[in-house]
Amino acid sequence: MQNQTSQLFIVCGASSGFGGAVTRNLISQGHRVVAISRDKNKYEKSSFGVNADNLVVIEGDLSDSATLGKVHDYVKEKVLHGIFVNSGGPPAKKILETSMEDWDNAYTTLLRWKIELIKLLLPKFLDQEYGRILFLESSSVKQPIENLVLSTSLRSAVVGFAKTLSEEVAQHGVTVNVLAPGYHDTSALKRLIDKKIKDSNADKDEVLNSFAEQTKVGFLGNPDKLASLAGWLLSEDSEYITGQTISVDGGMIKGTFG
């Protein structure tokens, strides 16, 4: 695909955290973003200062097929360069604390909609002979994290889907990769903090320090720094990287191929 200064991207879960950081990063590069958010007003308040001319917000729940249909309808006549596939996680629980309803909800919120959305957009990427698909999951797909059995199990399924997809579309100029973040300073960490406080009676500062100490670098990750890597993986320069699950975890993963 011919290099273009301003490209079009979809960012899922864009109201805060990693999604918000990736949106800001892409817009700062002069790109256009279709941001999906459950609360349009919340997103606009949290993104004060971005170039509004380069931002379209589609309000809706990602697990609702109607929302995915709106996204598809908006981009179907446009050249789409890539998508950042991201959403919040399920409650932090141990296995015996989960109900079957928890598992059904985790399937819906972590796996099903991602497959549905990619199936809607994939024909466009294949027709274009170009596309960047980047999933945001968790380092727990490589090394389980305490109290995240729901997230670990369903996100691991996403990684399997992404790897298989990468092999099917590689010869069409489409790359598929996964970012696997460890402990970052985002609202998503709150559910782990609250669970740890409840189970250990520790205070918040003690819990935050315990998470930071599990990394080799000794501090929590910055979502804006991860967003710079995401921006590169969504760019044309990343053409030779596909089918990879890349840890962004401060050295927390202990395996040789972490």
LINSUL-V387766 format. One record per pair of residues at least 6 apart in sequence whose ideal C-beta (glycine too) atoms are under 8 Angstrom apart, sorted by the first residue. I is the first residue (numbers start at 0). J is the second residue. D is the distance in whole Angstrom. If there is no record, write none. Layout:
BEGIN
I_J_D / I_J_D
END
This chain:
BEGIN
0_80_8 / 0_127_7 / 0_128_7 / 0_129_4 / 0_172_7 / 0_235_7 / 2_235_6 / 3_80_8 / 4_29_6 / 5_29_5 / 5_30_6 / 5_31_6 / 5_53_8 / 6_30_5 / 6_31_7 / 6_78_8 / 6_80_4 / 6_81_8 / 7_30_7 / 7_31_5 / 7_32_8 / 7_33_7 / 7_74_7 / 7_77_6 / 7_78_6 / 7_79_5 / 7_80_6 / 8_25_5 / 8_30_6 / 8_31_7 / 8_32_5 / 8_33_7 / 8_79_8 / 8_80_6 / 8_81_5 / 8_82_7 / 8_83_7 / 8_233_6 / 9_32_8 / 9_33_5 / 9_35_7 / 9_70_6 / 9_74_7 / 9_79_7 / 9_81_8 / 9_82_4 / 9_83_7 / 9_120_8 / 10_18_5 / 10_21_5 / 10_22_5 / 10_25_7 / 10_32_5 / 10_33_7 / 10_34_5 / 10_35_7 / 10_82_8 / 10_83_5 / 10_85_7 / 11_18_6 / 11_35_5 / 11_61_6 / 11_82_7 / 11_83_6 / 11_84_5 / 11_85_5 / 11_86_6 / 11_116_8 / 12_18_4 / 12_35_7 / 12_36_8 / 12_61_7 / 12_85_4 / 12_86_4 / 12_87_6 / 12_135_8 / 13_19_6 / 13_21_8 / 13_22_5 / 13_32_7 / 13_34_4 / 13_35_6 / 13_36_5 / 13_42_6 / 13_56_8 / 13_85_8 / 14_34_8 / 14_36_4 / 14_37_7 / 14_38_6 / 14_41_5 / 14_42_4 / 14_45_6 / 15_41_8 / 15_45_6 / 15_185_7 / 15_186_6 / 16_87_8 / 16_183_8 / 16_185_4 / 16_186_6 / 16_187_6 / 16_222_6 / 17_85_6 / 17_135_5 / 17_180_7 / 17_183_7 / 17_185_7 / 17_187_8 / 17_222_5 / 17_225_6 / 17_226_7 / 17_229_8 / 18_34_8 / 18_83_7 / 18_85_5 / 18_135_8 / 19_42_8 / 19_45_6 / 19_46_6 / 19_222_8 / 20_222_4 / 20_223_5 / 20_225_7 / 20_226_4 / 21_83_5 / 21_85_8 / 21_226_5 / 21_229_5 / 21_230_7 / 22_32_5 / 22_34_5 / 22_46_7 / 22_49_7 / 22_54_7 / 23_46_7 / 23_49_6 / 23_223_7 / 23_226_7 / 24_223_7 / 24_226_4 / 24_227_6 / 24_229_7 / 24_230_5 / 25_32_5 / 25_230_6 / 25_233_7 / 26_32_6 / 26_49_5 / 26_50_5 / 26_53_5 / 26_54_6 / 28_230_6 / 29_53_7 / 30_53_7 / 30_80_8 / 31_53_5 / 31_54_8 / 31_55_8 / 32_53_6 / 32_54_5 / 32_55_7 / 33_55_5 / 33_57_6 / 33_70_7 / 33_73_6 / 33_74_7 / 34_42_6 / 34_54_6 / 34_55_7 / 34_56_5 / 34_57_7 / 35_56_8 / 35_57_5 / 35_59_7 / 35_61_6 / 35_66_7 / 35_70_6 / 36_42_4 / 36_56_6 / 36_57_8 / 36_58_6 / 37_58_7 / 37_59_7 / 37_60_6 / 37_61_8 / 38_58_7 / 39_56_5 / 39_58_4 / 42_56_6 / 43_56_7 / 46_54_7 / 55_73_7 / 57_66_7 / 57_69_5 / 57_70_6 / 57_73_7 / 59_65_7 / 59_66_3 / 59_69_6 / 60_66_6 / 61_67_7 / 61_86_5 / 61_108_8 / 61_112_5 / 61_116_8 / 62_107_5 / 62_108_5 / 62_111_7 / 62_112_5 / 64_115_7 / 67_112_7 / 67_115_6 / 67_116_5 / 67_119_6 / 68_119_8 / 70_116_7 / 70_119_8 / 71_116_8 / 71_119_5 / 71_120_7 / 74_120_7 / 74_123_7 / 75_123_7 / 78_127_7 / 79_120_7 / 79_123_6 / 79_124_7 / 79_127_7 / 79_130_7 / 80_129_7 / 80_130_7 / 80_131_6 / 80_233_7 / 81_130_6 / 81_131_3 / 81_132_7 / 81_133_7 / 81_233_4 / 82_116_8 / 82_117_8 / 82_120_7 / 82_130_8 / 82_131_7 / 82_132_6 / 82_133_7 / 83_133_5 / 83_135_7 / 83_229_6 / 83_233_7 / 84_113_5 / 84_116_7 / 84_117_7 / 84_132_7 / 84_133_7 / 84_134_5 / 84_135_7 / 85_134_8 / 85_135_4 / 86_108_6 / 86_109_7 / 86_112_8 / 86_113_8 / 87_108_7 / 87_187_6 / 88_109_7 / 88_137_7 / 88_147_8 / 88_149_8 / 88_150_5 / 88_187_6 / 88_190_7 / 89_101_7 / 89_104_6 / 89_105_5 / 89_108_6 / 89_109_7 / 89_149_4 / 89_150_6 / 89_153_8 / 90_101_7 / 90_149_7 / 90_190_6 / 91_146_4 / 91_147_6 / 91_190_5 / 91_191_5 / 91_193_7 / 91_194_4 / 92_101_7 / 92_146_6 / 92_148_7 / 92_149_6 / 92_194_8 / 93_146_6 / 93_148_7 / 94_148_5 / 97_148_7 / 97_149_6 / 101_149_6 / 102_149_7 / 105_149_4 / 105_150_7 / 105_152_7 / 105_153_5 / 106_153_6 / 109_149_8 / 109_150_7 / 109_153_4 / 109_154_6 / 109_157_7 / 110_153_5 / 110_156_5 / 110_157_6 / 110_160_8 / 113_134_7 / 113_157_6 / 113_160_7 / 114_160_6 / 117_132_7 / 117_164_7 / 120_130_8 / 121_168_7 / 121_173_8 / 123_130_8 / 124_130_3 / 124_132_7 / 124_168_7 / 124_171_7 / 124_173_5 / 125_168_7 / 125_171_5 / 125_173_7 / 127_172_8 / 128_171_6 / 128_172_5 / 129_172_4 / 129_173_7 / 130_168_8 / 130_172_7 / 130_173_4 / 130_174_7 / 131_173_8 / 131_174_6 / 131_232_7 / 131_233_5 / 131_234_7 / 131_237_7 / 132_161_8 / 132_164_7 / 132_173_7 / 132_174_7 / 132_175_5 / 132_176_8 / 133_175_8 / 133_176_5 / 133_177_8 / 133_178_7 / 133_229_6 / 133_232_5 / 133_233_6 / 134_157_6 / 134_158_8 / 134_161_5 / 134_175_8 / 134_176_7 / 134_177_5 / 134_178_7 / 135_177_8 / 135_178_5 / 135_180_7 / 135_229_8 / 136_154_4 / 136_157_6 / 136_158_6 / 136_177_5 / 136_178_7 / 136_179_6 / 136_244_8 / 137_144_7 / 137_147_7 / 137_150_6 / 137_151_7 / 137_154_5 / 137_179_6 / 137_180_6 / 137_181_8 / 138_144_7 / 138_179_5 / 138_180_6 / 138_181_4 / 138_246_5 / 138_247_8 / 138_248_4 / 138_251_6 / 138_252_6 / 139_147_5 / 139_150_6 / 139_151_4 / 139_154_7 / 139_179_8 / 140_151_7 / 140_154_5 / 140_155_5 / 140_158_5 / 140_177_8 / 140_179_6 / 140_244_7 / 141_179_6 / 141_244_7 / 141_246_6 / 141_252_5 / 141_254_7 / 141_257_6 / 142_251_7 / 142_252_5 / 142_253_7 / 142_254_7 / 142_257_8 / 143_151_5 / 144_150_8 / 144_151_7 / 144_191_8 / 146_191_7 / 146_194_5 / 146_195_8 / 146_198_8 / 147_191_7 / 157_177_7 / 158_177_6 / 158_244_6 / 161_175_5 / 161_176_7 / 161_177_5 / 161_242_8 / 161_244_8 / 162_175_8 / 162_242_5 / 162_244_8 / 164_175_5 / 165_174_7 / 165_175_4 / 165_176_7 / 165_241_5 / 165_242_4 / 166_242_7 / 168_175_7 / 169_241_6 / 169_242_8 / 172_238_8 / 174_232_8 / 174_237_6 / 174_238_7 / 174_240_6 / 174_241_4 / 175_241_6 / 175_242_7 / 176_232_6 / 176_237_8 / 176_240_6 / 176_241_6 / 176_242_7 / 176_243_5 / 176_244_7 / 176_245_7 / 177_243_7 / 177_244_4 / 177_245_7 / 178_225_7 / 178_228_7 / 178_229_6 / 178_232_7 / 178_244_8 / 178_245_6 / 178_247_6 / 179_244_5 / 179_245_6 / 179_246_5 / 179_247_7 / 179_248_7 / 180_220_6 / 180_225_6 / 180_246_8 / 180_247_5 / 180_248_7 / 181_214_7 / 181_220_6 / 181_246_7 / 181_247_7 / 181_248_3 / 181_249_6 / 181_251_5 / 181_252_8 / 182_188_6 / 182_210_5 / 182_211_7 / 182_213_7 / 182_214_7 / 182_219_5 / 182_220_6 / 182_248_7 / 182_249_7 / 182_251_7 / 183_219_6 / 183_220_4 / 183_221_7 / 183_222_5 / 183_225_7 / 183_247_8 / 184_219_5 / 184_220_7 / 184_221_6 / 184_222_7 / 185_222_5 / 188_210_7 / 188_219_8 / 191_210_7 / 192_203_6 / 192_206_5 / 192_207_7 / 192_210_8 / 195_201_7 / 195_206_5 / 195_209_7 / 196_202_7 / 196_203_7 / 196_206_6 / 199_206_8 / 201_209_8 / 207_219_7 / 210_219_7 / 211_217_6 / 211_218_5 / 211_219_6 / 213_251_6 / 214_248_7 / 214_249_3 / 214_250_6 / 214_251_5 / 215_249_6 / 215_250_3 / 215_251_7 / 216_249_4 / 216_250_6 / 217_249_8 / 218_249_7 / 219_249_8 / 220_247_6 / 220_248_7 / 220_249_6 / 225_247_5 / 228_245_8 / 228_247_7 / 231_237_6 / 232_240_7 / 232_245_8 / 246_252_5 / 246_257_5 / 248_257_8 / 250_257_8
END
